[in-house]
Amino acid sequence: MCGITGFVNKAGNGVDRSILEKMNTAIAHRGPDDDGFFVDENAALGMRRLSIIDVAGGKQPIHNRDETKWIVFNGEIYNYQEIRDDLEARGHTFYTRSDTETVIHLYDEFGVNCVDRLRGMFAFAIWDTVEKTLFLARDRVGKKPLLYSHRSNGDLIFGSEFQAMLQHPDVSREVDHEAIDSYLSYLCVPAPMTAFKSIRKLEPGHWLFWKSGTVETKRYWQPDFSTKIAISEPEAIEETTRLLREATTMRLISEVPLGAFLSGGVDSSIVVALMAEASDKPVKTFSIGFEEQDFSELKYARRVAEHVGAEYNEFIVKPNALDVLPVLVDHYGEPYADSSAIPSYYVAKETRRHVTVALNGDGGDESFAGYERYAAMKLAERYQRIPAVLRKPLIEKALGLLPSSELKRSRIRDAKRFVKAAELSTTDRYFRWVAAFDQPAKASIYTDSFAAEVSGQKASRFLDEWFSRANGSGILDASLLTDQMTYLPNDLLVKVDIATMANSLEARSPFLDHKVIEFAASLPAGLKMRGFQTKTLLKKVAARLVPKEVIYRRKMGFGIPIGKWFRGEMKAFVREILLSERSLGRGIIRPEILRRYVDEHTNAERDHSFQLWSFLMLELWYQRFID
């Protein structure tokens, strides 16, 4: 596990090693144990290492047998020993025990198709000194990040984080306003865009090949929902359990202390239970809670740990947002407004005091239908079948007469929002439910100049692409595919990578094993969600492993009480940042909107928690990276 940096030079007139060293230093937190460099006339490769496997001998960059190819690698390959055995049978010889060397030999043998044989998380760069080519690749689901900048003169610059990229003098900080428009919908910038015009993200499941200044990118993987297997529910439970057990056991390979995040939810509880089965000593688990009990699931986490005989470590925190926000803004490098980044950062920070590797339950919801919006999408399709002459007077008019609060979530408020979205097209409906600001909302908050600049841009196009690709798969599978290709890599996996690597902690995710994802995609939709009950199959898997009271309860998520903070300890800070002269003159959000949102929220008239958080993180990013 590490961070990687580098650049290639089309002209072949030498490279500046000092730039590479600055890029590398900027991501020292990703690999505090070691660094390494390769430099020739055309290329510069750098890495920072967090030692996990082959601690003594896996120093990078690593070369192939004749030293014509060099690799810098970030991640873990869980089937590397199996690959190594096959390569040795083909005549390859190795000088380390690392998974990194396995990848460079695999590239020697199979070229760009080497990625098809890798099982794990990775982002790597391979420089061929003879052919003068650069090969970049990113894992299937996007666990490990990889940014690049392809310059007009053909040169290419790459790195694991924005902090590294921006150390290169040829990388511009010009803002991509289209990306800012998308951010205000999704609370993150969707790939391949970034907040900087000159930097792109290599998308998950893609490779990039550079030669003589030209770049080719290609998708090499995506889950297939079109072909369904014939399988009974008992058989599906058995096979899901087997695959998850295999994926979990593979992720226990480590030469350093290892543990697990335990939230008390279904997914992390399954992982901890399977770890306990495979371990000869108690699994170290780490759970975080808040003083506000509405946001705490600790009693469920504690119950799971007791049930499987795990070592339970609990941290009760009162997050100091004013201290942690500058740290998060620095590490994310572009606007990011998923507020669960704060608890994720704190649990990673506390966990790192005890272990170097932590398993988690990320990815279970997106493969096994864990979100309530999946049920809502199914329900909306049925709702649309009711004739409009009945819907309007009997349901929508009646709901409009019922009182509901804009400050507290309630079933009535949810129902009102549901019927407003249910009449929309599939993509627009989904966009309404996942977006902080949909298109009509943006039209009401943007300045005239910013609205003109992004006119014609439609943030929902990122969803359109995947709903159209899933055509014929059914509404549930289409929603799952869309989340796997957008929400999961653009939001959740970015959050976990930054939270853990900022604390020099490696996170591993059994549910993100591509064999688990592919199997879940092949299951009939009715097994994953029975009627409107979310995560039906996975809950039955969990029922064999952990107490039922942990499983059959409403999903809480990993949230924080930002609404209360904005009316309490953060009230003055929010006003100072958002209502400052700089913020009001930014030219994106109309000043009167900023004032109204702040006033209405802090006066407890309306709940603008997510909107204010997105404005706040955007302004802090501008102040840190642009001003």
N, C-alpha and C positions, 0 to 999 in steps of 0.2 A: 504494500500500500504506500502510495506516495503522491506527490504532485509532479507534473511534467511541464516543461517549457521548451521553446526552441524556435528556430526560424531557418529558412532556406533561401539561398541567394541565386537568382537565375544567372547573373552575370559571371559568377565564379571568381569575383575579385576580392575574396576574403571576407571574413565576418569579424565583428567586434565582440570579443569574449566578455568584455566588461558589461555590455548590455545583457548578455545571457546571465551573468552573475547577479545583476540587479533583479532580473525577472525571477530568478531562482530564490533569492533572498526574500522577495515579497510573499512567497508561499512557504516559508520555513515551517509554519504551523502544521502544514500537511505532512511534513516529514522531518521531525526534529532529530532523528537519529544519524542521518548521513546525507551527503550530497554527492553528485557526480556529474561529469561533463564530457562531451565529445565535440571536438571542433575541427573542421577542415576548411578548405577554401570556399566550399558551397554551403555548408550546413553547420548548425550549432544545436546540440541537444543537451538539455539539463534536466535534473531530477532532484527531488527531496524525498528521503526515504523514512517511512515508519516501518521498522523491522517486525515482520510477523512470521514469515516462513524463510528458512535458511538464513537465520539471523546473522551467522558468522560469515557466510560466503556469497550472499546474493547481491553484492554491490553492483549498482548500475552506473553508466550504461553497460549493457551486456552485448557481446558480439557472437556471430556464428563461428563456425570452425575456422574458416579462412580469413576472418576479420574483415569481410567485405560489406557486411550489414551490421548495423548497430541499432539497439532498441532502448527506449525509455518507456516505462510501463507503470501504470497506476491501476491497482485493483488486486483481485485474487482469482486464480483459475482453480476450481475445485476438482476438476478431473485431470489435472496436469500429470499425475503419476501414470495414469492409464495412457495418456498421449505420449508421454516420454518412453514408456515401454514399447509402444508401437514404432516410434521413431528410431529407437535403438535397434529394433529388429530390421529396420530399413537401412541401417548403417551409420546413423548419426551418433556422434560422441559428444559428451557434455563435460563441462568443467566446473559446474555448480550444481546444487540441489534445488535451485529456485524454479518457480513456475514461469518466471520471466524468460529464462533461457529456453524453456519449452516452446514459447511463442515464436521466438526468432527462428528456431529450427523448423517449426511448423510452417512458417512463411517461406523458408527455403524450399520446403517440400511442395507446398500447395499454392503459393502466391496469395493473392487477395482472398481466395476461398478458405484460407486458414481459419477465418472467424467462424465458419460453420461448425467447426469441431470444438470450439471453446464453450465451456460451461462455467459461468461465473460472471463477475462484474469487471469491467476493464475500460480503459482509455489508453491507447498507446500510439507511439510514433516509431516507424522504422525507416532509417536512412540507408539507401543502397549507394555505396561509394563508387561503384563501377558504372551502374546505369544512371546515377545522379537522379534518383527518384525518392520521393517521400510518400510513405503510406501511413495514414491515420485511420484508426478504427475506434468505434464506441460500442459498448455492449448493447444487447438487444432492447432492454427496457430503459436504459439511461441512468443506471445507478451512478456511474462516474461521469463527470462533466468533461467537455472538451470544446474549447473556443478556438476560433481561428480568424485571421485577417488576410485576405488575398488582395495584394496591392495592385495598382494599375500597371506597374512595371513587371509584374509576374512573381515577385517575391511573396513568400507566405510565412506568417508568424502564427504560433499556436501556444496554448497554455491551458492550465487547469482552472485558473481564476482570472477575473478581470484585473485584480491587483497586479498580476504578473504581466498581462497583456499591455497594460497602460504604462509599464516601465519602458516599453520600446518606443523610441522617439518617432517612429513612422506610423504609430497607431493614433488616429485622431479621436478626440473626445466629442466630436459633433454629435448632437442628440438626434436620434431617430424618432420623430414625432408620431409616426405610425405605430411604433412600438409603445409609446406612452399611451396612445389611444387604446391599444389592446390591453395594456397593463390595467387601466382603469376599469376594464370589464372583468378581467380574470384575477386581479391582484398579483399577477406575475407577468413576465414577458414571454409569450409562447415562442418556442423554437420554430424556425431557425433564426428568428430575429433576436437582437439584443437592444438595449437602450442606446447603444452606440452604432451609428451608421457603418462604421468601418469594421465592426466585429460581428461575426456570425457564430451560431452554435452548430456544431456537427450534431445532427439529430440522432436519437437512439436508433439502433439497428442499421446504422449507415457506416460506410467507409468512404475515405477521400484519398484520391491518388493524384499526386503532383509530379509533373515532369515538364522541364523546359518552360516553366512559367504558366502552364495551363493546368486546370484542375478538373477532375471528374469526381462526382459523388454518386453513390448508389446505395439504395436500400437493400439489405441482404436478408431481412427478417421482418415478419409481422405475424401475429396470431391468425389462425384460419378458423372462422366461425361457420363456414359454409358446409363443412362435412361433419355430420353428427354420427356418433357411434350408437349402436344398439346395446343398452346396458340397463340393468335393473337398479333400483335405488340401493339395495344392500351391496351390490357389486360396486357401485359408484362410491359408496362410503369406504369400502375396503381399499379400492385403488387410490382414492384421494389420500387416505391415511398412509398408504405405502409410499406414495410419491413424496408426501410432506415429511415422512420419517427419513427417507433417503436424502432429501434436500437439506434437512436439518443436520443429519449426521455428517454430511459432506462439509458443512460449514463449522464443524467443531475442530477442524484441523488448525492447529496454532501452536507456536512455540512460546507464546506469551499468555498472561492471564486472560481468561475469557468469561463473559457473563451474558446477561440478557436484560433488555428493557421489558418491564412487565406493567402494562397499563391497567389490567383487570378486564380488558375486552376479550372477545372471542379469539381473535387472531394471535395476539401475544401470548395468551394463555395456552393455546395449542402448541406454540413453539416451545414454551418453557416445559410443558408436559413431555414433549418428545425429546427435548434435551435431557430431562431427568431420566428418561428411559435409557438413553444412550451413555450416560455418564456414570462413572464408578464413585463419584463423590457429589455432595450437594451442589446444585447449580446456583451461582451467585445471581440474584435478581435485583433490579433497581427500579424503584417506583417513585414518582413525584406527585405531591399533592399541594393544595392551596388552602389558605386559611378560610377562604370562601367555600363552604362545603358543597354548594351547588355545582362546583366544577371539580369535585374530587371523587375518584373511583377507588380510593385506596383500600376500602374494606373488601372489595372484590379481588384486588391484587393480592392482598394478604391471605385471603381464603384460598386462592390458587396455590400460592407458595406453600402453605401448610399442607394442602392436599397432596402435592407431588414431592414434598420433602425438600424444598429448595431453601437456600439461605435468602432471607428477605431483608432488603435494605430500603428504608423509606426516608424520603426527604420532604419535609414540609417547608415550602418557601413562600415568601412574600416578595415576588419579583420587584426589583427596583428598575423599572423601565427606563428611567432617566440615565442610569448607569449602563444598561445593556444595549440600548438602542444605537448609540454610536458604534459599538462593536459589531452589531448585526449589519448596519448600513455599510461599514467597511468591508465585511466579508462577503456580503451578497453582491456588491459591486454594481447592481442595477436595482431599480425599484422593486420591492417585494413586500407584499402586505398581508400575507397569511400570518395572523397574530399568534398562531400556535408555534411559530418560530421561537418565541420566548420560552415557553416551557420545554421545548425540544432542546434549546441551548442549555438550559439549567440542568436537565436530567443528564445530558451528555457531559457537562462539566463535573457533576458529582460522580458520575459513573467512572470517569477517567481517573479519578483518585484511587480506584480499586482494580480496574482491568484495562486492557488495551484494545480488546475486541468485544463487541456487544451484538447479540442477535436481536431482531425485532420482528414485529408482525406486519410490516408494511406490505401492501399488495393484495391482502385477502379480500378486501371490499370490492376491488376492481375486477377480480376474477370470479368471485362467488356471490356477487350481487348483494353488497352490504349496505348500500345507501338507500334512504327513504325515497329519493328522487326516482329510483328505478321503479318502485311501486307506483309513484305518481305518474310516470310516463305510461305505464300500463293502464292505470285508471283513466287517464286523459283520453286514451284511445276509445275506451268504452263510453266515456262521457260524451264524446263527439257523436256517438251513434244515436244518442237521444235527440229526437227532433227539436229544432230550435224553438218551435212554438210551445214546447213544454219546458225546455231549459230556462228560457228567459223569465216567464212569470212565476214558475213554481220553485225554481232553485236560485237563480241569480238575484231576482228581486227580493226574495225572502231573506237571502243571506245579507243583502245590503241593508236590511232593516235591523239586523242584529248588532249590538254594540261590541266593539273590540278596541283594544288598546294598541297604540303604536309604540308603547314602551315595553310591553311584556308579550312574549310569544304565547299564543293560545291556539287551540284547535279552530276557533272561529276565524282568527286572523289568517291562519294557514289555509282554511277553506276559501276565504275571499281571494287570497292570492292565487290559489289553485284555479278557480273558475276564470280568472282574468287571463291566465296563461293557457288554459286547456283548449281554447279556440284557435290558438296560433298553430302554425305549421310545426312539424316535428322539431326541426333545428331551432326555430325561434322560441319555441316553448322551452326546450332544454337550455338555451342561452339565457332566457329570462330567469330560470331557476339557479343557474350557476354564476351569473354575472352580478358584480357589485353595481354596475351601471349598464343598462341595456341602451340601445340606440336612442329611444325617446328621452331617456334620462340624460344622456350625454348632450343632446341638443339643448337641454334646458340649463346645463351648467357651463358649457364651453363659452369662451370669449368668441367674438365674431371672427377674429383673425385665426385662432386655432381651429375653429370649426371649418373655416375655408381651407386651411392647410390639409386637414385630414378628410375633407369631403370626398365621397366616393369610396372610402375605406370602410369595410364592414368587418368588425372584429369577430363576428360569428362565423366567418368563412373557415376558421380553423376547425369548427365543429362540422360545417357543411361537408368538408372533404371526407371526413370519416363516416358520417351518417350515409353519405352517398356510396362510399366504398362498401358499406355493410348492407347495401340494398338487398332485400330478400332474406336477411338473417333474422328478422323479427325485432321488435322494439327493444326487448331486453338485451339481446346480443349486440345490437347496434349501439346501445348506450354504453355497454361494457367496453366494446372496442374503442369507442370515442374517448372514454375516460382513460383507457390504457395508453392511448396515443397522445393525449393532451394533458389532462389534469394530473395524472400520475407522474410523468417525467418533468412537466413544466413547473409544477407546484410541490407536490409531496416529496419527491426524490431530491429536488434542489434543497428543500428545507432540511432534510435529514443529512445530506452530504455536508452542507455548510455547518450545521449545528455540531456534527461529530468531528469533522476535520478541523474546525476552529479550535477544538480541544484535543487534537491529535488522537482521536478515537476512531477505530474502524467499526462501521456498522455493516452487518450481514443480514440478509432478508430471505429466508427459505421460501416464502410465498412468491418471490420474484424469480425463482428458478424457472427457466423457460420451459422445461418439461411440465412443471405444474401448470403454468399458464396455458400451454398448448392443450393439455388434457382438459382443463376447465372449459376452454373454448369449444372442445369437441362434445361436451355434454349437452343433452337437450335442455333448453331453457327451463322447462318445467321442473327439472331436478334442482336447479340452482335457486329458483324462487317459486314456491308453491302458492298459487293465488297471488296475494299481495304481501306474503310473509317473506321478508328479506333473509338472505343467507340460509335458506332452508337446509341444504345439504351440509354445509360446513358446520352448522350448529349441531347436526346429528353426529358429525365426526367429533366435535368437541365434547359432546355428551358422554363419549366413551373415555374421555381423558380427564375432565375437570368437573367440579360440582355444577349441577343444573342451574342453581340460582345465579351463577356467574353468566350463564349463556342466555337465558330467556328473560331479558330485560331490555328497556329502550336504550339504544345507542346514545352515548353522551359525547364522544369525540374528545379532542385534546385542546379544549378552548381555555381562554382566560377572560376574566371579567373586565374587558376594556371599557365597556359602557360605564361601569362604576368608576373606573380610574379617571375617565374624562370628566366626571362630575366631582372627583375628589382630588387625589394627590397629583394628578396630571393636568388638572384644569388650567392652572397658570401657564404650564409649559405649552399646552396646545394653543392657547391664545397667543403666547409669545412667538411661536413658530409660524402658525398659519395666518395670523393677522399682522405679521410683520410687513414692513414696506416691501421687502424683497419678495415675499410670498404673494402679496396682493398685486404686485407688478409683474408676476411671472408670465402672464399672458396666456395661461391655459384655462384656469377656472375663473369665472367671473367673480370679482371681489365681493359683490353683494351676496353671492351664493356661499362663499366661505364664511362670511359674517353670520348669515342666517343659520347655516348648519351648526356652527359653533354655539350660537346663542340658543337655538332650539334644544340642542342636546344638553348643554350645561345647565339650562333652566328646567330640564326634565319635561319638556313639552313633546319631544319626539325622540326616537332612538336612531341616531345616525352613526352608530359605533363603527361599522365596517367602512362607511364612506369617509368618515373623519380619519380613520386609521390609514386608508389608502392615500388621502391627501397628505397626511403627516409624513408617511414614509417616502412619498414622492418629493416633498419639499426638502426633507433631510438629505435625500440622495443628491438633489440639485446642489445643495449647499456644500456637500462633501466632495462631489466629483466634477461638478461643472463650474460653479462659482469660483 
